[in-house]
Amino acid sequence: AAGRPGRALRGREEMTLIGDLLLYVLTGAVYWWWTANLTVFGLAPNIAFMAALAAAILARPAKAMAYGFFFGVYLDLLGTGVFGAYALTYTMMAYGVYILKRHFDLVGGFSQIIAALTLSVLTMLFDQSLSLIFAKINPLELKAFLVEPFLNAALTPFVVYLFAQFKKRFGVL
């Protein structure tokens, strides 16, 4: 009887891992579909960014940084910039949100909008800096830099709400 609680815990951890993988794949599919079908003037919100931010707000620090890393790797695989730049950027963003959560309430929609707006600009600038330093390329378009942070900010509370529902119902994050 002493071995059973360990097996039950291990089974729950395996189910959480499967749920995390499914959430990651679902988010990646939505990101791909949205950018392929719902762009306006070539612009779309960065759903991978919003998902990494939502995970950073809702999950424990290690899991949040893992989500950020893997969403960054996904964007690195799709992008033309320096490989690993998004992974580094989103991992650092998740850690930064962990620090911010100690001082600010990121549960409210308004604070999520402000965080998304600020972090969108900072992550874009950091990724752009890495591209310029290491590859001497400039992948960022001005229209994306001026519009995407506002699109991200507008939709982030909704993505955080969806992720919170996944966390509550399925135990992911």
C-alpha positions as CSV (number, residue, x, y, z in Angstrom):
1,A,0.0,0.0,0.0
2,A,3.0,2.3,0.6
3,G,3.9,2.3,-3.1
4,R,0.5,3.3,-4.4
5,P,0.6,7.0,-3.5
6,G,3.9,7.4,-5.4
7,R,2.4,5.7,-8.5
8,A,-0.7,7.9,-8.2
9,L,1.5,11.0,-8.0
10,R,3.6,9.8,-10.9
11,G,0.4,9.2,-13.0
12,R,-0.9,12.7,-12.2
13,E,2.4,14.2,-13.2
14,E,2.3,12.2,-16.5
15,M,-1.2,13.5,-17.2
16,T,-0.1,17.1,-16.4
17,L,2.8,16.6,-18.9
18,I,0.4,15.3,-21.5
19,G,-1.9,18.2,-20.9
20,D,0.9,20.7,-21.1
21,L,2.0,19.2,-24.4
22,L,-1.5,19.3,-25.8
23,L,-1.9,23.0,-24.7
24,Y,1.4,23.8,-26.4
25,V,0.4,22.0,-29.6
26,L,-3.0,23.6,-29.6
27,T,-1.5,27.1,-29.1
28,G,1.0,26.5,-31.9
29,A,-1.8,25.4,-34.2
30,V,-3.9,28.4,-33.4
31,Y,-0.9,30.7,-33.9
32,W,-0.1,29.1,-37.3
33,W,-3.8,29.2,-38.4
34,W,-4.3,32.8,-37.2
35,T,-1.2,34.1,-39.0
36,A,-2.1,32.2,-42.1
37,N,-5.7,33.2,-42.3
38,L,-6.6,36.2,-40.2
39,T,-3.9,38.8,-40.8
40,V,-4.9,42.4,-41.6
41,F,-2.4,44.3,-43.8
42,G,0.1,41.5,-42.9
43,L,-0.3,42.0,-39.2
44,A,-1.6,39.6,-36.5
45,P,-1.3,39.4,-32.8
46,N,1.5,37.2,-31.6
47,I,-0.4,34.4,-30.0
48,A,2.8,32.6,-29.0
49,F,3.8,35.7,-27.0
50,M,0.4,36.0,-25.3
51,A,0.6,32.3,-24.4
52,A,4.1,32.6,-23.0
53,L,2.9,35.6,-21.0
54,A,-0.2,33.8,-19.8
55,A,1.9,30.8,-18.7
56,A,4.3,33.2,-16.9
57,I,1.4,34.8,-15.1
58,L,-0.4,31.5,-14.1
59,A,2.3,28.9,-13.7
60,R,5.2,28.2,-11.3
61,P,8.5,29.9,-12.3
62,A,10.2,26.8,-13.7
63,K,7.1,25.7,-15.7
64,A,6.6,29.3,-16.9
65,M,10.1,29.5,-18.2
66,A,9.8,26.2,-19.9
67,Y,6.7,27.4,-21.7
68,G,8.4,30.6,-22.7
69,F,11.4,28.6,-23.9
70,F,9.4,26.2,-26.0
71,F,7.1,28.9,-27.5
72,G,10.3,30.8,-28.3
73,V,11.7,27.7,-30.0
74,Y,8.5,27.4,-32.0
75,L,8.8,31.0,-33.2
76,D,12.5,30.4,-33.9
77,L,11.7,27.4,-36.1
78,L,9.1,29.5,-38.1
79,G,11.2,32.7,-38.3
80,T,14.2,33.9,-40.3
81,G,16.1,35.6,-37.5
82,V,18.8,34.3,-35.2
83,F,17.9,30.8,-34.1
84,G,17.4,30.8,-30.3
85,A,16.7,34.5,-30.0
86,Y,13.0,34.1,-29.3
87,A,13.7,31.2,-27.0
88,L,16.1,33.3,-24.9
89,T,13.8,36.3,-25.1
90,Y,10.6,34.5,-23.9
91,T,12.5,32.6,-21.2
92,M,13.8,35.9,-19.9
93,M,10.4,37.4,-20.1
94,A,8.9,34.5,-18.1
95,Y,11.5,35.1,-15.4
96,G,10.9,38.8,-15.5
97,V,7.2,38.2,-15.0
98,Y,8.0,36.0,-12.0
99,I,9.9,39.0,-10.5
100,L,7.0,41.3,-11.4
101,K,4.4,39.1,-9.8
102,R,6.1,39.7,-6.4
103,H,5.4,43.4,-6.7
104,F,2.4,43.8,-9.0
105,D,-1.0,42.1,-9.2
106,L,-1.1,40.6,-12.7
107,V,-4.4,38.9,-12.2
108,G,-6.5,41.9,-13.3
109,G,-7.2,42.6,-16.9
110,F,-5.9,46.1,-16.9
111,S,-2.6,45.1,-15.4
112,Q,-2.3,42.3,-18.0
113,I,-2.9,44.8,-20.8
114,I,-0.2,47.1,-19.4
115,A,2.2,44.2,-19.0
116,A,1.5,42.9,-22.5
117,L,2.0,46.3,-24.0
118,T,5.2,46.9,-22.2
119,L,6.6,43.4,-22.6
120,S,5.7,43.2,-26.3
121,V,7.8,46.3,-27.0
122,L,10.6,45.1,-24.8
123,T,10.7,41.6,-26.3
124,M,10.6,43.0,-29.8
125,L,13.5,45.3,-29.1
126,F,15.5,42.6,-27.4
127,D,15.0,40.1,-30.2
128,Q,15.8,42.9,-32.7
129,S,19.0,43.7,-30.9
130,L,20.0,40.0,-30.9
131,S,19.4,39.9,-34.6
132,L,21.4,43.0,-35.3
133,I,24.3,42.0,-33.1
134,F,24.7,38.4,-34.1
135,A,23.4,38.2,-37.7
136,K,23.5,41.8,-38.9
137,I,19.9,41.4,-40.1
138,N,16.9,43.6,-39.4
139,P,13.8,41.3,-39.4
140,L,11.5,43.8,-37.7
141,E,9.1,45.8,-39.8
142,L,8.0,49.2,-38.5
143,K,4.3,48.5,-38.9
144,A,4.7,45.4,-36.8
145,F,6.6,47.3,-34.1
146,L,3.9,50.0,-34.0
147,V,0.8,47.9,-34.1
148,E,1.5,44.4,-32.8
149,P,2.0,45.4,-29.1
150,F,-1.5,46.9,-29.1
151,L,-3.0,43.8,-30.7
152,N,-1.2,41.7,-28.1
153,A,-2.3,43.9,-25.3
154,A,-6.0,43.8,-26.4
155,L,-6.1,40.0,-26.6
156,T,-3.9,39.1,-23.6
157,P,-6.6,39.1,-20.9
158,F,-8.7,36.7,-23.1
159,V,-5.7,34.3,-23.5
160,V,-4.9,34.5,-19.8
161,Y,-8.6,33.7,-19.1
162,L,-8.5,30.7,-21.5
163,F,-5.2,29.4,-19.9
164,A,-6.7,29.9,-16.4
165,Q,-9.7,27.7,-17.5
166,F,-7.3,25.0,-18.8
167,K,-5.5,25.2,-15.5
168,K,-8.6,24.9,-13.4
169,R,-10.3,22.1,-15.5
170,F,-7.4,20.0,-16.6
171,G,-4.6,20.8,-14.2
172,V,-2.1,22.0,-16.8
173,L,0.3,24.8,-16.1
